[in-house]
Amino acid sequence: MADTKQVNYSNQFRIQIPSHPRYVSVARNFVYNLARESGFSLYDAADLKLAVGECLLNVIKHAYLGKPNYPIFLEITLLENRMEVRIRDFGVQKNISEIRGYDPGDYREEGLGLYLVRKLTDHFYIDQSGKGNRLILTKMK
């Protein structure tokens, strides 16, 4: 067992919520409180809270097509200089090339959410290499 890599779980948190909008606030507040406890400013913690909430609502609307009985998994890792949030679903994969970027001069209602997520985080990535979707958000301190 000398080859086994020791994993530090003291900085990792995992929660699962149903794909129902009523539980989005639970996950948002959880992320916000972890960010504040780990030294993020009030503003940066609020940015994370908003970005996570938007991602969760997108999962409910687009991946699970509004159906309220599917799982959404959140894994939060606190590191010395950043927080990483991974949101995992097993819903429909939307073709990433069809996701249009938001132009602030455009007044359409779709697309503003991911624009905000990109602006509120330091790194945002959508991984569709397996079944479902994995959204990865990183916020630096």
N, C-alpha and C positions, 0 to 999 in steps of 0.2 A: 503494500500500500504506500510505499514511498513515492510512487509516481502520481498519486492522487493529489490534485490541486485543492488546497483548502479555500473554501469560499467563505467570505465574511458576510454574514446575514444581518449584522447589527445596523447596516445602513440601507437595507432593502425592505420595502413594504409592498404587500399585494392585497388588493381587494377585488371583489367581483360584485357587479351590480346587474340587475335585470335591465333589459333594453326598454325601459319605461322612463319618460321624461321626468317623472316625479323623483327619481333617484339621482338625477344629474347633480342636484345641489349637494347631496351627500358626498359625492366624489369630489366635486369642486372644493367644498369646504375642507375635506381631508387633505387635498393637495395644498391648499392655501395655508392651513395650520402647520403642515410639515415644513413648508417653505419658511414661514415665520420662525418656527422653532430652530431651524438650521441656519438662521442668520440672514435670510433675504430681507431686503427692505420692504416696507409696506407696499410700495408701488410695484416692485418686481413680483412679489407674491400675488398681488391682484392681477398682474398681467398673466401669470401662470394659471390662475383660477379661471380667468376669462377664456384663455386658449384651450384649456382642458375641457371646459364646458362646451365650447364650440365643436371640438372634435367629437365629444360624446354625442351631441345632438346630430352631427353628421353621420355617425355610425347608426344611430337609431333610424334616421330618415332614409339614408342611402344604402347602407349595408343590410339592415334588417327590414327595410321597406315599411317602417312604422309599426312593426309587430312587437308587442311588449313582453314577450316571454323567452327571450334569448339572452345568453350571457355576454357581458362585456367585462373584460379583464384589464385591470390597471396594475402596472408594476412601476413603483417609484424607487429610484436609487439616488441617495444623497451622497454626493462626493464633496471633497474639500472646497472646490471652486464652482460647483454646478449641481443642478438637479436634472435627472433624466426621467421622463415619464413615457412609458410605453403603454399604448392602448391597443388591445387585441380583440378582434371579433372574428367570427367564422361565417360572416354573411357574404353578400354579393360583392364581387370585385368590380368596381367601376373602371373602365378603361382610362388610365391616367392621361393619355393624350387628349381625351375629351374634356378633362377638367381645365377649364379656361381660367387664365389669370384675371384678376379683377383690375380694371382700369378705373381709378378714382373719378375720372370724367364721365364714366358710363353710369347711368342711373338705373340699370337693371337690378333686380333684387337677388339674383343668384350669384354666388362666387365671392361675396364679401367675407364670409366666414373664414375660408382658407387664407385669404389675403390678410385678415387680422391675425390669424395664428402665425403666419410667417413674420409679420411685423412685431408681434409680442414675444417671440422666442428668438433665441440665437441660432437655432438649428431646427429644421422640421423636415421629416422624411417619411414617405409612404412606402412601406415594404409589402409587396404582393407576391413574394416568392413562393409562398405556400398557399394553403386554403385560407380564404378570408383576407383580412387586412391587418397590418400592424402599423400604427402611427407612432412615430418617435419624435418627442419634443425635448429639446435641451435648452435650459436657461442658465446662463452664467451668473455668478454672484457679482 
